[in-house]
Structures are given as structure tokens and as C-alpha cells.
């Protein structure tokens, strides 16, 4: 699945901006959205100052424990993603 959202100047996703772009199994949609909402990210920087940034975030769930992961791109999180 993939989400798009805005990370604010403090590194928090803006809840009203979270949009589900694609999914292969709607069973995980609510849990994945919650995962995005509770994460912290590094905000974008312009001239050394934090700014809002638009992020596309894929999240991948697998059937086995070794396969479960969340993939992060475009913005480096301050904390590792929570995946179950």
C-alpha cells in the first residue's frame, strides 16, 4: 500500500493530509494509517530552516515475521517504523 501526506515543520504527519493512494488488501488500511499518524519524520529543510514536505510512503506487510516491514522513502524518520 502507499500513502501520501504532508510532514509539518515539527516532523509530524498532518492527519487531514493523509491519503491512501493504493492498497492490495483493505484489511490493513486502518492499521497502516495509524502507523503513519504516530511516526515522527525529519521535516524538509530550505535554507537550513524546517519546512513542510509532501511525502509518498509505501508500507509493505508480509505473511511471515521475517517479511514484515515498513519501507520508508523520501524522508528519513527519526524513529523506526512500527510494523506488526
SVG drawing of the C-alpha trace seen along z (x, -y; Angstrom):
<svg xmlns="http://www.w3.org/2000/svg" viewBox="-10 -30 31 47">
<polyline fill="none" stroke="black" stroke-width="0.4" points="0.0,0.0 1.1,-3.6 0.1,-6.8 0.7,-10.4 0.8,-13.0 2.4,-16.3 5.0,-16.2 4.9,-19.5 7.9,-21.6 8.0,-19.6 8.3,-16.3 4.7,-15.1 2.3,-14.0 -0.7,-16.3 -3.7,-13.9 -6.0,-15.7 -3.4,-15.3 -3.1,-11.5 -4.4,-10.0 -4.3,-6.3 -3.0,-6.1 -3.1,-2.3 -3.7,0.9 -3.7,4.6 -5.6,5.6 -8.0,3.3 -7.7,5.4 -4.6,3.4 -5.7,-0.1 -6.7,-1.4 -3.7,0.0 -1.3,-1.4 -2.9,-4.8 -2.5,-4.8 1.2,-3.8 1.7,-6.8 -0.1,-9.1 2.1,-8.2 5.5,-8.4 8.0,-11.3 10.0,-12.3 12.7,-14.8 11.0,-17.8 12.2,-19.2 14.9,-21.9 15.1,-25.1 18.0,-27.4 18.6,-25.4 15.0,-26.0 12.4,-23.3 9.5,-23.3 6.5,-21.2 7.2,-18.4 4.9,-16.2 5.8,-12.5 4.8,-9.3 5.2,-6.4 5.0,-2.8 4.1,-0.3 4.6,3.4 3.2,6.2 4.2,9.8 2.9,13.2 6.0,14.3 7.7,12.5 10.9,12.1 8.9,10.5 7.1,7.9 8.5,4.4 7.7,0.8 9.6,-0.8 10.4,-4.5 11.5,-6.7 11.9,-10.4 12.0,-11.4 14.2,-9.8 12.3,-9.0 13.6,-9.9 12.2,-6.7 12.0,-3.3 8.5,-2.5 6.2,-0.3 5.2,2.8 3.2,5.8"/>
</svg>
